[in-house]
Amino acid sequence: MNKNVVIDAIRERRTVREFTNDPVPRDALERWLEAACWAPNHRLTEPWRFLVLNQGGTARASIGDMARDYAFELGRDLPDAKRNRVADAARDEVLESPAFMYVYALPGDSEEISRENYAAVCCAVQNFQLAAYSEGYAVGWSTGKLTRLPGLRETIGADPEWQMVGALFAGKAVRRPRAQRQEMGNVTSWL
């Protein structure tokens, strides 16, 4: 095995939200979700919950409509034409993404365990992204407006106690963005 394969994947994987129309096969999603579930989790709580919204399904359509309504409401200070474009774009992103899901963390019996669970689910999301990348796909992880839609939990059946970790989009990237990071010495102290 190439010694740098994991490091290369970590450096090359980027968040993407613009995808081709190529579908994501269900068996690919299942492999990536299984990889996600191998994330480290203290006490083996396995605190992740993935709610996959099938393309063309009623749940996805409902979330698309909710995204449009929410974006429209948030854009109340925009001119009407722009407000409608922004709202339509929010809906279309949900409806047109080849794969779309919500990820939640289960609460723990204490604040400490809840924090550990949230961190474990973030690791699971990274595993999901790296697994998708290894098969030529890309993932966008959003913690923005789509995670704050009024009525979201009720629409998708998420338990009120679960903590939102994010919305994931997946598919074949139209283009892969490049990124840079600052030098390790700028963020590391050796004591």
SETOR-572453 format. One record per residue: residue in three letters; x, y, z of N, C-alpha, C in turn. Coordinates in pm, whole numbers, plus 50000, padded with zeros to 5 digits. Example, Ala and Ser with C-alpha at 12.3 -4.5 7.8 and 13.67 -1.06 7.14 Angstrom:
<gudrens>
ala513194943150780512304955050780513204967050780 ser512854977550708513674989450714512905000350787 
</gudrens>
This chain:
<gudrens>
met500854988250000500005000050000500895012450000 asn500525022049919501235034749916501135041250053 lys502275044550112502285050150247501535063350258 asn501445070650149500825083850154499375084050109 val498775072550082497415072350026496405079450118 val496495077250247495555083750339495845098650349 ile497095102050365497475116250374497095123450246 asp497355117150132496975123450004495465125549997 ala494685115850039493215117150036492765128450129 ile493365129450245493005140150339493295153750277 arg494445155050213494825167850153494025171250029 glu493625161349952492955163949825491435164849836 arg490845158549937489405158949955488975173249985 arg487965177749917487445191249937485935190649951 thr485365200550016483925201850022483415206749888 val482415199949837481845203049706480335203849719 arg479735213549649478275214549649477725215649508 glu478575213849407478125214349269478475200949204 phe477425193549165477605179849119477085178048976 thr477605167748911477055163648783475705156848809 asn475015153148704473725146248720473885131348742 asp475115126248745475335112048765474775107548900 pro473985097048903473445092349031474535086149118 val474275085649247475145078449341474455065249370 pro475065054049333474415041249358474215038749509 arg473105032549540472805029749681473895021349747 asp474465011649674475505003449735476745011749768 ala477025022249690478135031149723477835038749852 leu476625044149864476245051049988476345041650107 glu475925029350089475995019650200477445017050241 arg478355016050144479785014150177480315026050255 trp479955038050210480465049950277479875051350417 leu478605047750432477985048150565478615037850658 glu478935026150603479625016150686480985021350729 ala481715027650636483005033650671482825044150780 ala481755051950769481465062250870481315055851008 cys480655044351012480375037751140481615031451204 trp482745031751135483995027051193484775038351258 ala484155049951272484805061251338485055057851485 pro486115063451540486335061251683485205067351764 asn484775060051866483745065351955483965059852094 his484275069052184484575065352322483375058252383 arg483635047752455482605039552521481795031352420 leu482195031452293481485024252187479995027352186 thr479675040152195478275044452197477625043952059 glu478435043751952477925044051815476775054251804 pro477095067051829476055077251845475535083651717 trp475895078351602475505084651475474155079851427 arg473445089051365472195085751299472195092951164 phe471975085351058471985090550922470575089150865 leu470015100050817468695099950757468885103650610 val468835093550524469075095250381467745098450314 leu467705109450239466495113650169466645109850022 asn465865100149981465965095049845465615105749743 gln466395106149636466115115449528464775111649466 gly463915121449450462575119049396461575114849501 gly462005113149626461115108749732460335120249794 thr459295116849867458435127149927459165134950036 ala460025128250115460745135450220461675145850158 arg462365142050051463275151449984462485163049925 ala461345160149865460515170849808460045180449917 ser459645174950031459195183450142460325192350192 ile461515186650207462655194550253463015205150148 gly462925201750021463175211649916462225223449927 asp460945220549947459955231249963460235239450089 met460595232650197460915239750322462145248550304 ala463145243550232464355251350207464015263950127 arg463135262350028462735273949948462005284150034 asp461055279550114460275288650198461185295950298 tyr462115288550357463025294450457463945304750392 ala464515301350277465375310750206464595323150163 phe463365321150121462515332450080462275341650198 glu461975335750314461725343750435462995351250477 leu464135344450475465375350950515465775362150420 gly465335361450296465695371450195464715382850185 arg463955385250289462885395350284463395409350249 asp464675412250270465215425450237465735426350093 leu465705415150021466175414949882465075419449787 pro465455424549671464435427249568463735414149533 asp462465414949496461645402949473462275393049376 ala462795397649266463375388449167464555380849225 lys465435387849296466595381149356466135371849470 arg465175376349546464655368049656464125354849603 asn463405355249493462885342949432464005334249376 arg465015340249314466145332449262466885325249374 val467125332449483467825326449598466995315049657 ala465715317349671464825307149727464745294949636 asp464615297149507464575285949412465875278149413 ala467005285049425468305278449428468435269549551 ala467915274149663467955266049786467155253149769 arg465975254349709465145242549683465845233249584 asp466345238849475466955230649370468185223249418 glu468955229449507470145222549559469745209749631 val468685210249709468205198449780467675188149681 leu466855192649588466195183249496467165177049395 glu468155184549350469015180049242470295173049287 ser470645174149412471855167349459471685152249440 pro472685145549382472535131149360472265123249489 ala472855127549599472585121149729472505132249834 phe471615130349931471405140550035470965133550162 met471545137850274471165131850403471415141550516 tyr470785138650628471045145850753471765136450848 val472655142150928473435134351025473215140451163 tyr472915131651257472675135751395473555127851491 ala473765133751609474475126951719473475124351831 leu473565112451888472715109152002473235115952127 pro472345120152216472805125852342473365114952432 gly474245118952522474775109552620474075111252753 asp474495103352850473905104152984474445115953064 ser475445122853008476015134553073476495144152964 glu476805156353004477315166052908478625161052846 glu479465154752928480735149352878480515138952767 ile479605129652791479355119152691478685125152567 ser477825134952585477205141552470478265148252383 arg479255154852445480345161052368481155150452296 glu481445139452365482185128352302481405122852183 asn480105121352200479275116152091479295125351971 tyr479165138451995479195148051885480525147151811 ala481615146551885482935145551823483055132551742 ala482525121751793482575108951722481805109751590 val480655116451591479865117651469480585126451368 cys481285136651414482095144651321483185135951258 cys483785127151336484765117651280484085108451178 ala482865104351207482135095751114481875102950982 val481555115750989481335123550867482635124150786 gln483755126250853485035126450783485305112850717 asn485025101950788485185088750727484315087450602 phe483065092050612482145091550498482735099150379 gln483235111150406483805119450300485015112750235 leu485895107050317487095100550264486735087950185 ala485735080550232485305068650159484725072550023 ala483905082950021483355087749894484475092449802 tyr485415099849856486545104749776487345093249716 ser487505082549794488295071149746487645064349626 glu486345066749604485635060849491485325071249382 gly485975082949393485805092949289484625102349306 tyr484035102549425482905111349453483345122549546 ala482465132149563482735143449650481545145449743 val481795151949855480765154349956480835168850000 gly479675174750020479565187850083478915186150219 trp479515191850320479005190950457478525204850496 ser477245206350521476675219350555476155219250698 thr476455229950769475865232050901475045244950900 gly474675249350781473975262050763472465260850764 lys471845268750677470385270450678469605257350669 leu470115247950591469365235350575469265227350704 thr470095230450801470025223450929469115230651028 arg468595242050989467765250151078466345252151026 leu465935244050933464595245850874463515243650979 pro462575252850991461455250651084460695237951044 gly460455229351141459705217051115460545205651058 leu461865207451050462735197250990462625183951063 arg462795184151194462785171551272461505163651251 glu460395170651254459105163851238458975157951097 thr459475165050999459355160650860460155148050833 ile461345147050891462195135450863462215125150975 gly461505127751083461415118051192462625117751284 ala463325129051296464475129751386463995132051529 asp464545124551620464195125751761464555139851810 pro463685145951890463965159551940465225160452025 glu465685149352081466875149352166468185148552085 trp468105144351961469315142951880469915156651851 gln471235156951840471935169351807472315169351658 met471925179851589472245181151447473755182351428 val474295174451336475715175351300475845181551162 gly474895179051074474945185750945474145178650838 ala474095185350724473495179750604474635176250510 leu474535164550446475575160150353474995159050213 phe475705164750118475405163349976476495154549918 ala476185145849824477225137549763476925135349616 gly477995133949540477865131249397479215132649330 lys479205132249198480415134549119480595149649107 ala481755154549145482015168949143482085174349001 val481475185848979481645192848852483105196848838 arg483695201748947485125204748953485565203449098 arg486825200249115487375198849250488125211449288 pro487635218449387488345230549430489675227049496 arg490565236249493491855234849561491805243249688 ala492585239249784492645246849909494055246749963 gln494315256050049495605256650117495355257550266 arg496335253650340496295255050485497535262850527 gln497425269650639498585276650689499625266650740 glu500815271450757501915262750802501575256850941 met501945244350959501675237551084502225245451204 gly503385251851186503985259651295503125271151342 asn502215275751257501325286751295500195282351387 val499935269451392498805264451473499225254051575 thr500535251851587501035241451677502055247251774 ser501925243551899502925247252001503505234352057 trp504815233552061505505222152119505975226352258 leu505385220652360505675224652498506585214852568 
</gudrens>
